[in-house]
Amino acid sequence: MSKTKSMVTFFLIFFFVFGSINFYIFLRGWQSLAYLPSIKPYYLVLFLFIFLSYLIAKFFVSSLPPFLYDILMWIGSFWFVYMFYFVLVILFVDILRLVDSFTDFFPEFIHNNYNTAKLITAITMVVLVSIPIFIGHLNTKNVKVRELILSISKRESSLTELNIVFLADLHLSIINDESFLDKVVDKVNELKPDIILFGGDIVDDKAWILDRKNIGPSLRKLKSKFGIYTCTGNHEYINGVQSSVNWIKRFGIDVIQDDVIEVAQNIYLIGREDRSINQFTGEKRKSLKEILSRTQKQLPLILLDHQPLNLEEAQQNGIDLQLSGHTHHGQIFPANFITKLVYELSWGYLKKGNTHYYVTSGVGTWGPPVRSGSPTEIVLLRIKLDY
């Protein structure tokens, strides 16, 4: 299937699913207003505005006034998580209604006051759904530092230890803005890293939109002994990989794209192109074996690969440490159970043979600024190099 056909198919499926879910939520809300028919027209207008806000922002970004774009993005981003929870709760209630149709499960006063019961149920749903969303939003501001101590083979390196600060999925945007970034940078610098590594998805918007909001300058404040590096993530490709990479480089971060570099003459650092390279450019990323063929010394091998798939490839090629992100560990409860099924390692540490793996749950958020299923984290890896 061609790139164009793949994209068309993706968008058709997306709009069908997105539209169907929203129609289901809208319909149940409409039915709950049987007791208050005069409110229905206002409900229709409000629902359409909320439902379409994210799509309008994304499709008309170049023609919208900045303040309106920001408002629509905030509303649309929060709607994603409300939509997710509303579907779960409404499905649960509909199952109860189905059981009641066979067993008269509900109390008599509900049957006798059905329209009132529907309205009260709808209001209760909104309140109940808002509680975990509010707590999850607060959780995004509670950035935790997770510390691990690992031992890897010294080989020909003269280093005895290396302090790595690793973070991924900043998703810089009007949601995760400069004030958010400034706090993350301060947290990273407090850890006094020897080297700072990003696992991709630094950006979550077009470079010109980030510039318009003056997002990014805080990255220049990052301090480390041996430099700051990243690989690409799928959101670099979604927002235009070349412009995204150029934007990242402007702030002093080296982007490693299917290449290996020697850091401080003591470490080989490999950065892989994100797997979405094929979807967006039609090209294939190089194999890890091909990238490593350029190495000449026997030095520790650290790999940055945004998506934690095919973990055995790193082990087979003698990688000492692979660092990944992407999963957010689901971000929204109970999506974390889904990512556990999809990925061998959705979050945390794993060792296979002599290869260490760490998948971070991320420091930013995609879509809604809410984390109800995973922590917001920066990872400090204290590496001991021994024989």
Summary of the structure (lengths in Angstrom):
residues: 387
radius of gyration: 23.9
end to end distance: 49.6
largest distance: 80.8
contacts: 1280
relative contact order: 0.13
helix: 49%
strand: 18%
